[in-house]
Amino acid sequence: MDRLEIDGRSLGPEAPCFIIAEAGVNHNGDLELAKKLVDKAKQAGADAVKFQTFSAERLVAASAPKADYQLRSTDVEESQFAMLKALELSVDMHRELMTYCRHENILFLSSPFDQAAADFLDDLGVKAFKIPSGEITNLPFLAYLAKKGKPLILSTGMSFLADVEAALETIRKAGDAPVVLLHCVSNYPAAPEDINLRAMLTMQQAFAVPVGYSDHVPENEIAFAAVAMGACVIEKHFTLDRSLPGPDHQASLEPHELAELVSGIRKVEAALGDGCKRPAASEKNTAAVARKSLVAARVIREGEVISPDMVAVKRPGTGLPPNF
């Protein structure tokens, strides 16, 4: 399995987990709110902050219904089209956000939802394309993105293994762009019992590409487990405040939770080690105290033949070990 690079950062085996703070549409169409999300992602230690690039006119029909999770968190009388229209980022907003991210030294990413959006992001100079789960069966779109030659981070929510295989075959035939697959369960929030983290390993074994995890569980434990299982990318939605209006805020982390996610991932990585079973240097003092040595059970005279009843096994472990 090969590593790939995004803006000088390696993704894949033995590389640090690449953490994407998913701002998504949690800016509510407000540039200043979007910049604050960038600030919080940077402060938390994320590697990238990701938005979404779409035009409501090109994305949905006027009659398109909302998903159940969107109905729970937004006005039920509002159409999906009207909701998305209010959440668009303009061309100028994109440019300003990318400049702001560059100034703050955090990678700007965005998910395009059609070819025009992909062309715009390409012209803007994005370093990779993050493809949302809803586009995994949109094979013409995947081929179009692959031809641009940039790394692709492909979410696989709502998919069978055959869907993932077809997507990868399309990408490889079109341009053979480097790919990272993200295991995902597209529910907001997702329940832990639905996650099936072992599917991440199945994709890794089936396709020999780097695999990560896009997490929609409200807490962070599942993301930590994914890292322990080898996820090379973790993506998670975040917001400034879960009580804000909008479809995704309620299923997102708040800034302090995002910081806990990043900190926890780095701790898990540090704990994984290299797999060689050996004492840690920090155990040396404990070994001296907790292990035992052979000691005399009574006075032993010079020249006396030693028998088992003359020897005891006691702490500390600074003498001859009991295995002798």
Residue, then its C-alpha position, 0 to 999 in steps of 0.5 A: m500500500d502506497r502513501l500519497e501526499i497532500d500539500g507536502r503531508s504524507l497520508g498512509p501507513e506509518a504517517p501521522c493521522f491526517i485530521i480534517a475539521e469538517a466545517g461543511v455548511n456550519h458557516n450558515g452562509d456568513l463569511e465571518l462565521a466561516k473564518k471563525l470556524v477556520d480559527k477554531a480548527k487551527q487552534a484545535g490542531a487540525d490539519a485541514v478545514k473543509f467546506q462545501t462548494f455547490s450551487a443549489e440550482r445545480l444540486v437539487a430539484a425544486s421539489a427535492p425533499k429533505a433528509d430526516y435529520q434535516l427535518r429534525s434540525t430545520d424548518v419543516e416547511e422549508s424546501q431542501f432547495a431553499m435551505l441549501k440556497a441560504l448555505e452557499l458560499s460565493v466565489d469571492m467568499h471561497r477566495e477569501l477563505m482560501t487566502y485566510c486559511r493560507h495565512e493561518n497555515i491550515l489547509f483549505l479543502s472543499s467538497p465539489f458537488d458538480q463539474a463546475a464546482a470542481d473546475f472552480l476549486d481546481d482554478l482556486g488551487v485546492k490541493a485535493f478533492k474531498i468527494p462526499s458519499g452522495e457522489i460515489t455512484n456518480l461515476p461520470f463525476l468521479a472520472y471528471l475529477a480523476k482526470k485533474g490528477k489531484p489526490l481524491i479523498l472519497s467517502t463511502g457512506m451508504s455503499f456496498l463494497a461493489d459500489v466502492e470497487a466500481a468507483l475505484e475502477t472508474i477513477r483508475k481508468a480515467g486518470d489513476a489519481p491517488v485515492v484515500l477511502l473513508h469508511c462512513v455511515s451517512n446518518y447525522p448523528a450516527a449510532p455506534e452500533d451502526i458503524n461497523l469499523r471492521a469494514m474499514l479493514t475490509m476495504q483496505q485489504a480489498f483495494a490496497v489503498p489508504v483508508g480512513y474514517s469520516d465520523h458522524v457519532p456525536e462522541n469521539e471514542i469511535a474515532f479513537a478506535a478507528v485510529a487504533m485500527g489504522a485509519c490514516v484520515i479522520e474527518k469530523h463535523f464541527t461547529l461554533d455552537r450546536s444550538l445554531p440554526g442549520p442542518d448540521h450543527q446538532a450532529s457536530l462537535e463544539p470547539h473544545e470537543l474538536a480540540e479533545l479529538v485532535s489531542g486524543i488522536r495524537k495520544v492514541e498514535a503515540a501509544l501504538g508504538d512500533g510493535c516490538k515487545r520490550p520494556a519501556a525505559s520508564e519501567k526500569n525503576t519499577a522493575a527493580v522494586a516489583r521484581k524479585s531476586l534470590v536471597a539467603a533464607r538463613v545464614i549459609r556457611e562457607g563451603e556449605v552445599i546449598s539446598p532449596d530450603m536455604v534460598a528465598v525469593k524476595r524483592p527487590g529485583t536487583g540481584l540474581p533473578p529467580n529463573f536462575 
